[in-house]
């Protein structure tokens, strides 16, 4: 299969993408978070192709993307007042709401057999134009090989999925750089299953108390993407380390026999055999996956990434780093 990258400077590109989707094929497209790999969510065969292209476990549910707020009633039942408050405040935007799925509407492999489904309306002109052109719900996880860093550029998608999908809509670099927040509004109080650009603090200003779920390695199916399996990982093993000059310097001394890549913000002045900057603190989220992917272009044998604050979007950043590292922290003798 040939994989084409299409610029989104004409209606023709959207029509081509919509035709492919309607024919049961896959299309990658940008959202404000990361690039998604889309299939029509009512077509089980097309959805199965997502799992095959990504190498994704079949018990990992997919998020359904819609082009209008009103469309949620077509695929979900018992849409609560609280859910509607979230939609009014955060849609379109990086918030996925887990609600009760309407029976016999979506393909069962979208929900991994659960009675609930995650739905969101993305805040990106390319995504919205595509969704409104195809006029159907689109299941779309991140457009990368399963377990690898999510794509924030069309070139990342191409690197991972060339020969596996027919079309990538190139909408430039994504703006947020981390996947959407997933909020389960079927529970009381609602529970954040995956942190993202819409923070706990932002949600609580609108709907009151919100809980946060813990990552799980339990055998049961996860209720949202990113809860169970290792994600976001480059080829070399990743270890988290405190942003301490003393500790990083000690780690580099202890790892002198390794080819170490250090991923850290611009504020960190320690040099390393391979140094990849996350930029200023405000830019860490948008630069994170770029930095992790950059490591695969080097000869690094081990990657150290400095931890960040857990305030605000820092919760989402640390969630992704913990998953990339498989929970490993580098412990120095200092």
N, C-alpha and C positions, 0 to 999 in steps of 0.2 A: 504493500500500500504506500502510495506517495503521500507525504504530508506537506500541505501548502500553508503559508502564512499570508493572510489577506489584510491589507490596510483597510481601515474603516472610514474611508473618505467618500464612499458612495453607497446608495441604497442597494446596489447590486451585491455588495459583500454580505449584507444582512439577509437578503433574499436567498443567496447561495447557502448561507448557514442554516436558515430556517428550512430550506428544502432538504438539506442533509439530515437535520433533526427529524423532520416529518417522515423521512425514509428509513428511520431507525438507526442512523449513524451518530457518531460522536463529534462534538464541536467544542473546542476550548475557547474561552472568552474571558475578558478581564472583569473583575468586580472591584469595588473600592478596597477590598481586603486582600485577596490573592486571585490568581487566575483559577477558574473553575473548569471542570471537564463535564460537559453537559450531555444529557440524553433525555428524551421525553419520559416523564415520570410515570406515565400510564402504560408504557411499553416495556414489559418485563424482559424481553429479549434485548432491547436496546440498553436497558439498565444493566443487564448481565455483562454487556460489553464494557461497561465502565470498570467493573471489578476485574475483568480479564486484562484490560489495557493497563490498569494500575498495579495489578498483582495484589489487590486489596482483599482482606478477609471478608467473607460474605456475611458475617454477623456484625459488621460495622455499619450502622445505618447511614443513609445519605440525607442531605438537606435538600429540600425542594424550594426552588426559586420561582417567584411569581412576579408579574409585571405591574399589577395593581393591588391595592389593599383589598378591594372588593372580592378578588379572586379567592381569598382565604376561605370564604364560606363554601366554596365548591369542593374543598378537600379536607376540611376540618369540621367537627361537630362541637357543640357546647362551647363556642368561643366566648370566653368569660369577659366580664367588664374589665377586669384587670388586664387581660390580653389586649383588649381594645385600647386601653390607656397606653400600653407599651407601643402599639402600632401608631397611635396618634403622635407620640413623642419621638419615636426612634425609627419609624419607617418612612421613606426608604432609608436604610442604614445598616450598620454591621451588627444587627441583633436578630438571632434566630429564636423563634418561639416554638417550644415543644408543646403540642396540643393533641387532643384526641383526633385520630384520623377518621375520615368518613369511610365506612365500610365499603369494600368492593369498588373503590375509586382509583387509588394509586396501586402500582405494581407492588406485590408483597416483598420483593427484594429491595425496594426502596427503604422500607421500615425495618428490615431484618426480622420480620415476623412479629414486631411489636404492635400494640394497638395505638401507639402514638407516632407522630411525625414532626420533624423539625421543619419550619417554614420561614422563609425570609423574603423581603423585597429589597434587593441590593440598591445602593446609591451610586450608580455608575452609568453614564449615558450610553455606553456600548451595551452593557448588560440589559438595561431597560429597553433599549431599542430592539435588541434581539428577542427578548421575552415578549414584547408587545407585537413584534412581527410574526413570531411563531404561534402566538396566542394559545399557549399550552404550558402546563407546569414542567419545569426542567429540573431534574435531579442533577446536582453538580457538587461533587467533592473537589478538593484541590487537584489541579491538573499536573500531577507529578507521579512518579513511581511511588508506590506505597512505602512509607517509612523515611523517604527522603525529604529534604527541606522543601517547603511549599514554593511555588513559582510566583515571583512578583514581576516577571518580564516574559514576553512572548518567547524570547530565546531560551529561557529556562524550560518552558513547556516543550519546545522543540528538542532540546537536549535529552529530555526524559522520555518523550513519547513519539519521536520520529519513527515513521513506519507503522505506528499503532493506531493513529487517528488521521482522518483526511484533512482537517482544517483547524487552523488557529486564527482567531480574530485578534489582531495586534492593536491594542488600545494604549500602548505605552506602559510605563511602569505604574504599578498600583500605588494608591496613596497611603493606605494604613499599614499594609505589610504583614498583618497578623489576621488569622481567621476570625470570623464573627463570634461574638459572645453567644452562647447557647443557654437560654433560660427556660426551665421546665415550669410552665404555668399550670400544669395539672396537679402540682403539689401545693400545699399551704403550710407555711409561706412558700413562695416560689423559690426554686433552687437553680443556681448557676452551675450548669454541668461542664461548661468550658468557658474560661474567662477570655475576653477579647476587648475590642475598642470601646464598647459600652461598658463602663465599669460598674461595680457594685454600688459605689457612691452615687453615680448618675441614676441608676435604677431606683435606689431607695428614695431619692428626691421626688420621684414620680409615683411609686406604688407602695412605699413603706418597706417593711422588713424583707430582706432577701438573704437566703442561706447560700453557702458555697459547698459543692460536693467535693469529695476527695477522688483522686485518680484511683483506678482499680485494676488489678490483674486477675480478678475473679473470673471463673469460667463462663458466667452468664453473659448474655449479649449486652453490650454497653448501650445506654439510652441516648448517647450522642457521640459524634466523632471525636477522637482525641482522648477518650477516657481510658482505653484499655491497652492499646499497643504502643510500642516505641515509635515515635514520629520524628520528623524534622532532622534526621541524622545524616551528616556527611559520611564519607567512607572511613576516615580515621576515627578512632575512639575519642569521644568528647568527655572532658571532665570540667566540672564547675570549680571555681576558686574565688575566694574573697578578693575584692579589689583593694589589695594591700601591697604596696611596693615591697615590703619585707617578705611577705609570703610568696609573691610571684617570683621575686628574685631567688628565693630559696628553692622553689619548685624548678626553676630553669637550671639551677646548679645541679639538683638531684637528677634531672632528666637530660643531662649533658650528652648522654649516649643516644638520645632520641632526636628526631627532627621535629621540633616543637613549633606549632602555630599558636600564637596568642591572639585571641579575639577580645578586644577591650575598647572602651570609649576613648575619645581623644584626650580626656583628662588623665588617663593612665600613661605615664611617661616611660615605663619600663620597655626596653627593647628586647626582641626575641629573634631567633633564627628566621621566623616568618611572622610578620606583624600585620594584622588586619584590623583596621579601625572601624568602630561602630559609629563614629562621628560624635557630635554633641549629645548630651543626655536626651534631648527632645527628639533626636533622630534614631534612637536605638531600635525602636519597633520596626520602622520602615527599612532599616539597613540590616536587620538580623539575618534574614534568610539569604540575602545577597552574600553576607560575610561567610555563612556556613557553606554555601555553594562555592565560594571562592577557594575554600580549602581544598576542594576536589581538583583544582587546577594546579595545586602545589604537590610537593613530595613529602608533605607532613605525615608523620607516623603517629602523632598524638596532638590533640587540640585542647588547649586550655581556654575557657571562656569565663570572663569575670561576671560574678553575680551582680544583680541590680536591686534596687529597692522594690518592695512588694506593695508600694502605695500606688493607687490609681491603675494605669495601664501596666505598671511594673508587675502586677499580679499575672497578667497575660504573658508578659515577656518571660518571667521566671517559670511559668507553666510550660512554655515551649522549650526552654533550656533544660529543665528537669527531664522532659521527655527525650530531648536530643541526647542527653547524657545518660539516659537510663537510670537517673537518680544518683550517679556517681559524682562524688566530690574528691578533688585531689587534696590529700592530707600531707602537709609538709612536717618536717621535724622541728620547725620553728614554733 
